[in-house]
Amino acid sequence: MRDLKREATREALAKAAFELTRERGLSGFVTADVVERAGYSRRTFGNHFSCKEEAVASVAFGGVDDASAILAGLPADLPLLDVLLAVMKTQFTTDALVRMRELMAMARRYPTLEPHVLGVQQRMRHTAQELLGSVAGDRYPTVYVPLLFGAVYGAVMAALEGTLDVDLGGEYDPSPASMDYSSFLDITFDYLRHGF
């Protein structure tokens, strides 16, 4: 129960910092504004974050459900590629993807934010790859999990960074050439199944 409360506090502070950055820009507010908006003390903020940039970057974790709950509902003998596709379709909601894309754009605009965003991405990547490795067990060669995960991660980053024209929904008027997220995943995983 304590861990859930701590995580909820962390998410509220991160969301407040992200919203303030969206509204005022990174230099347009201070930590006191974050704690006032979230309804916590400066001390509580200090227990969770070292600076407002770290809080802003941490919003990437909010809205992304715990993948282990999704994995528990899948058949144990499901091929790893299908496991990863199920997690990608279930775990990454439109809101979470749009927030991640916006966070990456903020990091390009505010250089002091970039190392914190990269740090969050690295933690998320390592955690997800470890979880995928535990699901794979000894069913696949050692090299398979990192290569599969790296390929999918690279494709998703291309969509988030805007290298690929993927309509994540809810953010802007998509171009006529953009593909929706579900089609993007289908194409990506079709290439992974059948080759490039």
C-alpha positions in Angstrom: 0.0 0.0 0.0 2.8 2.4 0.9 4.5 1.7 -2.5 1.2 2.5 -4.3 0.8 5.8 -2.4 4.5 6.7 -3.1 4.0 6.0 -6.8 0.8 8.0 -7.0 2.6 11.0 -5.3 5.5 10.7 -7.8 3.1 10.6 -10.8 1.1 13.6 -9.5 4.3 15.7 -9.2 5.6 14.6 -12.6 2.2 15.4 -14.2 2.2 18.8 -12.6 5.7 19.6 -13.8 4.9 18.3 -17.3 1.7 20.4 -17.5 3.6 23.5 -16.3 6.2 23.0 -18.9 3.5 22.6 -21.6 1.8 25.9 -20.4 4.7 28.1 -19.5 7.9 26.6 -20.9 10.6 25.0 -18.7 11.9 28.4 -17.5 8.4 29.7 -16.8 8.0 28.0 -13.4 9.9 26.8 -10.3 9.6 23.8 -8.0 7.2 25.8 -5.7 4.8 26.0 -8.6 4.9 22.2 -9.1 4.2 21.4 -5.5 1.4 23.9 -5.3 -0.3 22.5 -8.3 0.1 18.9 -7.2 -0.8 19.7 -3.6 2.4 18.5 -1.9 5.3 20.0 0.0 8.7 20.9 -1.3 10.1 18.3 1.0 7.9 15.6 -0.7 9.1 16.8 -4.1 12.7 16.5 -2.9 12.0 12.9 -1.8 11.1 12.0 -5.3 13.1 14.3 -7.7 16.4 16.2 -7.7 15.1 18.9 -10.0 12.1 20.0 -12.1 13.6 18.5 -15.2 13.7 15.1 -13.7 10.1 15.4 -12.7 9.0 16.5 -16.2 10.9 13.6 -17.8 9.3 11.1 -15.3 5.9 11.7 -16.8 6.8 9.2 -19.5 6.1 6.4 -16.9 2.6 7.6 -16.2 -0.1 5.9 -18.3 2.0 2.9 -19.2 0.6 0.0 -17.4 2.7 -2.7 -15.8 3.5 -5.1 -18.6 3.7 -8.1 -16.2 -0.1 -7.9 -15.8 -0.5 -8.2 -19.5 2.0 -11.0 -19.8 0.2 -13.0 -17.1 -2.9 -13.2 -19.3 -1.0 -14.6 -22.3 -0.4 -18.3 -23.0 3.0 -19.5 -21.8 3.9 -21.0 -25.2 3.0 -17.9 -27.2 6.0 -17.1 -29.6 8.0 -14.1 -28.2 7.3 -12.0 -31.2 3.5 -12.4 -30.6 4.1 -11.6 -26.9 5.8 -8.4 -27.7 3.2 -7.4 -30.2 0.4 -8.0 -27.6 2.3 -5.8 -25.1 2.8 -3.1 -27.6 -0.9 -3.0 -28.6 -2.1 -3.2 -25.0 0.4 -1.2 -23.0 1.1 1.8 -25.1 -2.2 3.8 -25.2 -2.7 6.8 -27.4 -2.4 9.1 -24.4 1.0 7.6 -23.3 2.4 7.7 -26.8 1.3 11.3 -27.4 2.8 12.3 -24.1 6.1 10.5 -24.9 6.2 12.3 -28.3 5.5 15.6 -26.7 8.2 15.0 -24.1 10.7 14.2 -26.8 9.8 17.5 -28.5 10.3 19.4 -25.2 13.7 17.8 -24.8 14.8 19.2 -28.2 13.5 22.6 -27.2 15.0 22.6 -23.7 18.6 21.2 -23.6 18.6 20.8 -19.8 15.7 18.4 -20.1 17.3 16.1 -22.6 19.6 14.1 -20.3 16.7 13.4 -18.0 14.5 12.2 -20.9 17.3 10.0 -22.1 17.8 8.6 -18.6 14.1 7.7 -18.4 14.1 6.1 -21.8 17.1 4.0 -20.8 15.5 2.8 -17.6 12.3 1.9 -19.5 14.3 0.1 -22.2 16.3 -1.9 -19.7 13.3 -2.8 -17.6 11.3 -3.9 -20.6 14.2 -6.0 -22.1 14.7 -7.7 -18.8 11.0 -8.6 -18.5 11.0 -9.9 -22.1 14.1 -12.0 -21.3 12.4 -13.5 -18.3 9.4 -14.4 -20.5 11.7 -15.9 -23.2 13.5 -18.1 -20.7 15.6 -20.6 -22.5 13.3 -21.0 -25.5 15.4 -18.8 -27.7 19.1 -18.3 -28.4 20.7 -15.7 -26.1 21.1 -13.1 -28.9 17.4 -13.3 -29.9 15.8 -11.2 -27.1 18.2 -8.2 -27.4 18.0 -8.2 -31.2 14.2 -8.5 -31.2 13.7 -5.8 -28.6 16.2 -3.5 -30.2 14.4 -3.7 -33.6 11.0 -3.0 -32.0 12.4 -0.2 -29.8 14.1 1.4 -32.8 10.9 1.3 -34.8 8.8 2.8 -32.0 11.4 5.6 -31.5 11.2 6.4 -35.2 7.5 6.9 -34.8 7.9 8.9 -31.6 10.6 11.1 -33.1 8.6 11.7 -36.2 11.0 10.0 -38.6 8.0 7.9 -39.7 4.7 9.6 -40.2 2.6 7.7 -37.7 -0.7 9.2 -36.4 -0.7 8.5 -32.7 -4.2 10.1 -32.4 -5.3 13.0 -30.3 -2.5 15.4 -31.1 -2.8 17.1 -34.5 -4.4 16.8 -37.9 -2.5 13.9 -39.5 -1.3 14.2 -43.0 -3.1 12.1 -45.6 0.0 9.9 -45.9 0.3 9.1 -42.2 -0.6 5.6 -40.9 -2.3 4.9 -37.6 -0.4 3.2 -34.8 -2.1 -0.2 -35.2 -1.2 -0.3 -38.9 2.4 0.8 -38.0 2.7 -2.1 -35.5 1.3 -4.6 -38.1 3.8 -3.4 -40.7 6.7 -3.5 -38.2 5.9 -7.0 -37.0 5.3 -8.3 -40.5 8.8 -7.2 -41.4 10.1 -8.9 -38.2 8.3 -12.1 -39.1 9.2 -12.3 -42.8 12.3 -10.2 -43.2 13.2 -6.8 -44.7 
